[in-house]
Amino acid sequence: MNLDDQICYCYHVSLRKLIHFARRERPAQPSRMSDCLQAGTGCGWCIPILKRIHACALAEDPSEARNADMAQRGLERLIADLPTTPEDYADRRRAYITEKRPRNEF
């Protein structure tokens, strides 16, 4: 997946927007990631990824986040186990919704 792919399909929020929000705002709680265009407040599929984005952003030294090389390495760690294509991600979301499992929560 790349930075412009959607992570929150309910509210059409991209990975890029979520990463920038987390790095800029450094929310105290993972649930505050929903302040970024309401990501995570719909079906709940994206909540585990929002938690990872939050954890990665808080683990970064803010001064290093401005360093392009350090930021790139952090980004690579973050997306390492995301599905490789937006289509695969969308298929997994569809399965999540179809299975009617308990909603992911913060």
SULSULQUI-V152714 format. One record per residue. N is the residue number from 1. RES is the residue in one small letter. SS is DSSP state (2 for helix, 1 for strand, 0 for the rest). PHI is phi in radians with two decimals (NA if undefined). Layout:
{{N:RES:SS:PHI} {N:RES:SS:PHI}}
This chain:
{{1:m:0:NA} {2:n:0:-2.09} {3:l:0:-1.07} {4:d:0:-1.61} {5:d:0:-1.32} {6:q:1:-1.30} {7:i:1:-1.79} {8:c:1:-1.74} {9:y:0:-1.31} {10:c:0:-1.10} {11:y:0:-2.05} {12:h:0:0.97} {13:v:1:-1.87} {14:s:1:-1.46} {15:l:2:-1.03} {16:r:2:-1.02} {17:k:2:-1.09} {18:l:2:-1.17} {19:i:2:-1.14} {20:h:2:-1.08} {21:f:2:-1.05} {22:a:2:-1.10} {23:r:2:-1.23} {24:r:2:-1.32} {25:e:2:-1.55} {26:r:0:0.81} {27:p:0:-1.04} {28:a:0:-1.17} {29:q:0:-2.14} {30:p:2:-0.98} {31:s:2:-1.10} {32:r:2:-1.27} {33:m:2:-1.08} {34:s:2:-1.19} {35:d:2:-1.17} {36:c:0:-1.54} {37:l:0:0.99} {38:q:0:1.18} {39:a:0:-0.96} {40:g:0:1.54} {41:t:0:-1.72} {42:g:0:-1.62} {43:c:0:-1.31} {44:g:0:1.61} {45:w:0:-0.97} {46:c:0:-1.45} {47:i:2:-0.99} {48:p:2:-1.03} {49:i:2:-1.26} {50:l:2:-1.05} {51:k:2:-1.10} {52:r:2:-1.17} {53:i:2:-1.06} {54:h:2:-1.04} {55:a:2:-1.08} {56:c:2:-1.13} {57:a:2:-1.13} {58:l:2:-1.27} {59:a:2:-1.33} {60:e:0:-1.31} {61:d:0:-1.33} {62:p:2:-0.93} {63:s:2:-1.23} {64:e:2:-1.29} {65:a:2:-1.09} {66:r:0:-1.42} {67:n:0:-1.40} {68:a:2:-1.02} {69:d:2:-1.15} {70:m:2:-1.12} {71:a:2:-1.11} {72:q:2:-1.12} {73:r:2:-1.11} {74:g:2:-1.10} {75:l:2:-1.13} {76:e:2:-1.09} {77:r:2:-1.13} {78:l:2:-1.11} {79:i:2:-1.63} {80:a:0:-0.96} {81:d:0:-1.96} {82:l:0:-1.33} {83:p:0:-0.95} {84:t:0:-1.32} {85:t:0:-2.21} {86:p:2:-1.07} {87:e:2:-1.15} {88:d:2:-1.11} {89:y:2:-1.05} {90:a:2:-1.11} {91:d:2:-1.10} {92:r:2:-1.14} {93:r:2:-1.13} {94:r:2:-1.01} {95:a:2:-1.12} {96:y:2:-1.01} {97:i:2:-1.23} {98:t:2:-1.12} {99:e:2:-1.22} {100:k:0:0.93} {101:r:0:-1.22} {102:p:0:-1.01} {103:r:0:-1.10} {104:n:0:-1.04} {105:e:0:-2.31} {106:f:0:-1.30}}
